[in-house]
């Protein structure tokens, strides 16, 4: 019966798709592009000189944790403003909101002063005016490419039907987030570009994490960017459509910059809204960099090789004392329970930190995760669920510039093994990240950095910030919070969440989450 229904659905979609063919706008075919690499830097460039402060010895690198939302945006501005030769930016989402426009303005200004800028963005959530995007890409110093773009661009119904009828191809996305400045500084982690990631949203803000890197690992990150940039799954934005007239482009740019300037009086009074020297920020950060050795691991374009998952598994298998996993989306695959049982059986402490229902921005993912709570606890795992209303100390990290969102959501992705090795990147612990998307991240060997990261996580799981989930003597789930208070039903922000959660768990899309 299920197979018959599936066949009927596909026939209906195919028929609908054929009906839309005549009125659809398609991507134009293009010639194979010559491989490109970032421009070579000069020893006199400011960022090269700043990187030389950190002794370059063999495979050593230096790392600075960035959990504060405001600091994360400041560092992006600082790297873009200081770049003199090249900027390479890779992201899954670039929102058309105040921080999105601010960063695009700075990237455009960098191109205008002669910096070679390459922007690689996934196409799935892109909402930009395609003619404007094509026009900006005609700038001699600004290149924009889309990852795995939909072959049908317009109308929306045609694009949607194309997605459904070419699902296996279209559902694969690039989830990595990397910013490289002059090929010697790199910022990577879990944050996309948008107000929720930088503490500026009025809806909710994310508790997230980035890491700033300098040293031997940065050329590896630069190489992986080039691999994606030159792959046959990307598409130059200049071919999306006809470029607008120059006067129109200048008018749109002026309008954008007027909007950014207006933010100084409204939403973003605490930010530096024009290019400037960030020398003090670079000086102040020197004391907080940890030395270590690292490898940057990225899945291949198109997702044919699941490199990151395999590489991380080796570190987890070799754990001797402790594994701590922080993930916004947890849906364990079947084999992982055997691996967890083996680790715990030889004395390894395993701790998961995930969002509570109220702190999860994808409720359907939470609905499928919750069926695994009991089994994780039965194996001996520790389980904490981050609150949507944590302490003021946690709020100060996630809210910025006097903004206070109604609640927080957890978006942090990190793994710590034996308080020596840590992973920071884009990978979630769900089927989509592990088997469908292209992910990336740094695996770092640094006792100092891993210890600092564990310190952050230890604060996150304090009773005022997270619920400790456990099994009662009768085997019932319970949530323990501030003052030893115990809940017997999972905490939620509002009743409607509970209603939707009770239905969402039955939607058969777990393998796609």
N, C-alpha and C positions, 0 to 999 in steps of 0.2 A: 504493500500500500504506500509506504513512504517513498519507494523508488518511483512508483507511478505518479505520485504527486510531484516529485522533483522533476520528472520528465515533462509533465504538463506545464509546470511553472517555467521551465526553460523554453518550451515551445512558445508559450505566451510572450515571454521576454524577447525571444528572437523575432517573433512577428511584430511586436511593438518597435523593436530596434529597426527592422526593415522599413517600417512606416515613417521613421524619423530620418532615414538616411538622406533624403533629398534636401531637407532643410538644415542639415548640420554643418557646422564649421569645423574643419579638420586641421591638425598640425600639418604644415607644409613639409614635404620631404627636403632633407638637407644633405649636402655632401659631407663626407667624413672629415672631421676637423683634424688639423695637425696637432700633435701633442703639445701642451703648454706646461711651463713650470713657472714658479714665482721668480721675480727678478732678483738678481744677486745684490746683496747688500754691501754697503761700504763700511770699512772699519771705523769711519768717522761718524756714522749714524748714531743718533742719541741712544736708541734702544740697544744697539750693539755695545756701546760704551757702558750702559747700565748693566747689561748681562755680564760684562767682564768683571764686575764687582764680585761675582760668585765664582770661586776658583774652578776652572774647567779641568778636571782631572779624570782621564779615562771615560768611563761610562757614568760618571756622577752627574746628577741633576739636583735642582732645588725646587721646593714646593711650598706654596702658601695656600692654606685652606680659606675659602670664602663662603661662609654660611650666611652672613648678613646681606639682606636683599639690596639695601642701598649701596653697600660697598661693591657688590657685584656689578651694578650698573656703572658706578664710578670707574671701576677698573676697565670696563669695556670702552668707556669714553677716553680714559687715559691711554689705552693702547692705540686706539684709532687716532687720537690727536697727536701722539708722539711718533707715529709711523712716518717714515720718509721714503721708503722704497716700495713696500708691498703690504697689503692686507688681504688675508684669505679668511672668509667667514662661511661656515657651514652650519645650517640649522634646519630643524624640522618644521618649526612654526615661526612666522614673523608677523605679529599682529599689527593691524592698522590702528593703533591707539597712541597715546601720548609718548610712551617710551619707544614704541616702534618708529614713530615719525622722528623723534629726537635722534635715534641711532642712524636712521637712513639719511637724515640731514648731515650728520657728522661723516658718514661714509662718503656721501656725495662731495662734501667739502674736501675730504682727503684726496679724492680723485681730481678735483679741480686744482689742487696744489701740486699735482704731479705724481701722486702715489698710485701704483698699479693695484686696483681693487678687484678681487674676484669673490662673488657671492654665489654660493650653491645652496639652494633651498628646495625642500620637498614640495611637490606640487599639490598635494591632496587638500590642504587647507588654505591655499593661496587665494586671496580675494582681491588682488590688485587689478587696476585697470590695465588690460593687456597691451593696449596701444601706448600708454604711458610707460609701461615697463619696457616695451620694445624700444621706445624713444630714448630712455635713459641708458639702455645698453649700447646705443650708438656712440656714447661718450668714449673717446679714445682710451681713457684710463679706467673705465668701469665695465666689467663683464659680469653678466648675471646668467646663471644656468639653472634650469629646473630639473629635479630628479624624478625620473619615471613619470613624465607628464601624461595626462589623459589625452588620448589621440583625438577625442572629440572635445571641442572647447565650448561650443554653443549649439543649441540652447541648453538650459539646465536639465531639461528632461532627457535630452539626447545624451548629455554627459552622464547622467545617472544611469540610464539604460546601458550605456557602454560599460560603466563600472560593473554592473550586475552580470552582463553577458561575457565579460572578460575578467571575472573576479580574481582568478589565480594570479594573473599578471598585475592587475590594478591594485590589489590589496597590499602588495609588497611596497614598503616605504623606507625612506632613509631617516633614521631617528637620531643620528649623531648631532652633537653640538660642539663646535670647535671654533675658536678665533685665534688666528696666527698674525702676529705683527712683526714685520721685517724679518720673518723667518727665524727669530731668536727668542721670542716670548710667545707663550701659548696659554689660552684660557679654555678650559673644557669642563664638562660635568653634565648636570641634569637640566639646566635652565635653557628654555627657548627665549625668544624675544617677545616680550609683552608685559603689560602692567602687573599681571598676577605674579610674575616671577621676580619683580623688582619692588614689591611692597606698595604698589600704587593703585591697586584696584579697589573699587567700591563694592565689588561683589564678594570676593574672597581673595586671600593671598596664599602663596605657597610657602611651605617650609622646605627649602631646597639647599643645594650644595654645588659649588664649583671649586676647581683647584687651578691656581696659577703656576705655570711651570717655566723654568729656564734651565738651559744646560743640554746635556747629551741627548735627552729624549725628544727634544723639539724637532730635530731633523726627521725623526721617525714619523711624527705627526704631520709634518710638511709633506713627506712622501705619500702618506695615506690620503691626504687631501688631493694631491696630484692624481693619484690612482682614480679617485672618484670623479674628479674634474674632467679627466680625459676618457672616461668610460663611455660606451655606446648607449648607456641608459639615460644620459643627460641631454638636455636640449637648450640651445642658446635662446635667451628671451627675445633677441632682436627679430627672430622669425615668428613670433607669436601673432604679429599683425602689422599693419601699416603704421609707420611712425607718424606721430602728430606733427603739425607744423611747428617750427622752432618757436614762433611767438606763443603758441599754446603751451608748449613745454616750459618756456620761461615763466609764463603766467602761473602755471601749476606749481612750479618750484617756488616762486615768490609767495604764493598762497600757503604752501606748506611751511615755509620759513616764518611767515607771519604767525601761523598757528603755533609753531614752536616758541616764538618769542612771547606770545600771549601767555604761555604756560608759566612764564616767570612770575606773572601776577596772580596766577590761579593755582593750577594743580601742582606745579613743580617748583615752588619758590626756593627749595633747598638745593636744587641742582645747578651746576654750572652749565648754562645753556649755549655757550659759545666756546669755540676752540681756545685752548689755553695751555700753559705749561703745567705739568703735573709732577714737577720735580719733588715736591714735598711728599706726595703720596708714595713715590718710589723710595724715597729715603726712609720714611716711617715704616715701610713694610720689610725692610732688610732684616730686622731682628726676628721676624715671624716666619722666615723661610727655614724649612727643614731639609737637610741633605738626605739623599737617598739614591737608589738606582731604580729605574723604571723601564717598562716596556709598554708601548702604545699598541693596543690590539684593536683591529677593526674587521668586521665581516666584509666579505667581498661585495662589490657592486652587483646588484641583482640577487644577492643572498644565496648564491650557489654553495658557498663554503661558510659554515657556521663556526668561524674561527674563535670568536670571543668566548662562547659557551664552553667549548672544548678546553681552551686555555685556562679559564677560571676553574673548571672542574678539577684540574690537576692540583691546584692550590688547596681546594677544599678537601680532596682525598688525603692530602699530606698533613692536614691539621693535626696538631698534637694535644692542644689544650682547649682552644676556644675558637668558635666561629660566630661572628655577629653580622647579621644581614638586615639592612634597612632598605625597604622597598615600598613604593606606593601601591603596587599591584602584585599580589601574591596568589598564584594558582599553580600549585606544585604538579609536576608531571609524575606519572606513575612510578618510574624508576627512581625518582628522587627520594621516595620514602625508604627504599632499600638502602640508599646511600646514607640517609640520615640515621637510620637504625644502626648501620655499621659504625658510623662515627661516634654516636652516643654510646654504643656498646664498648668501645675502647677508651671511654672516659672523656671524650670531647664535649665541652659545654656548647650547646647550640642555642642562640638567642635570635628571635625574629622581632623586628619593630615594623609595624604596618599601620596604616590609618584605621581608625575606628570608622564606623559607618558615616558619622557626621563629618569626618575629615577626609573622605574619599570623594574626589571630583567625578569619578566614574562609578556610579552606584551599581551598575550591572556587574562590574568586575568584583565589587565587594560581595554581591549576592552569590557569585560562584565561588569566591574564596571561602566564605563562611562554612561551607560544607566540609572543609578540611581542618577546621580548628581542632575538633575533638581528636582526630588521628594524630596531628602534630603534637598535641599535649600528651597523648597516650605514649608516644615514642620517647617522651622526656624532654622535648623542646620547651624553652621559655618563650612566652608569647606576650608581647605588649602591643596595645592599640593606642596610637597617638590621638589625643583629644582635639576636637575642633575649637575648644575654648581653653587653651593652656595658660600657663602663668604669664605675668607681664614680662618676665625675662625672655620668654619664648616669643611673645608678641613683638617685642622690640627688635628681634632678629628678622621677623617676617614682614612687619609693617614699616613704612618709610615716610619721612618728611611730614610727620604729623598725621598722616593718613591712618585710619583704623578700620580695617575691613570687618564685616560682621562676624566672620569666622576664618579659620585657617584650614588648609588642606595639606597633607603630606605629599611631597614630590621628590624627596631626597632618595638617592640611589647610592648605596655604599656597602661594601663588605670588608670586614677586618678579620684576618686570620692570625691567631696567636699573638695579637698586638704587635706584630712585626710587618706583615704584608697587608696592604689594603687595595681595594678597587674603588675607583671613583669614575663614573661615566654616565652613559645613557641607558644602560640595561635595566629593565624591570624583570621581576621573576614571574613572568607569565608566558603563555604559549606564543603570543605575538612577538614578543621580544626575543624569545629563545629559538623560534623556528621560522619566523616570517620576515621581520624587519631586518634592515642592516643597522647594527649597533656598533658602538666603539667605547673605549675607555682606557684609563691608565691602571696598570698593575704596578704598585710601588712597594719597594722593599725599603722601609724606613721606620725604625722603632719610634723615633720622635714624632713623625707625622701620624703614624697609626695610633700612638698614645693620645695625641691631641684629638684625633677623630673619635676615639673611644670616650674621651672626656665629654665631647659634644653629645654623644649618644647616651652616656650615663645621665646627663641632665635631661635629655628628652624622655627618659623612662621613669623619672621621678613621679610620685603619685599625683602631683598637681598637673602633670603634663601628659600622662598616659595611664590607661587602664591595664592592670596586670590580669591577664586572662588565665584561668586555671580550672581544674575539675574539682568539684566538691567530693565529699566522701561517698556520695551516692552516684557520682559520675556525671552530675549536671554541670553545665558551663556556668561560670561566675566571673564577674568583673570587679576587681578590687581597686578602689580609688583613694582619695584623700581621707585621712583619718580612719582608714580601715573599712570605710563604707563599702558594702557589697551589693552589686546589682545582679539579678537573676535573668534579666533580659538585656540584650545588647543595647548600649547607649546610642541615642540618635539625636539629631538636631530638632526634628519635628515629626509629627505623626505620619505625614505623607511619605516620608522616607520608609517607614516600616511597611506601609501599604505596598509601595512599589517594590521593595525588597522581597516581599513574600511572593510576588509574581515573577520578578526578573530571574530568579534562580532557575526557573523552569524553561527559560528561553534557550534553545539548544545551539549556542554559539560559543561555548567555552573555549574551543580550540582556536577561535579567532580573537580572543581577548588578550 
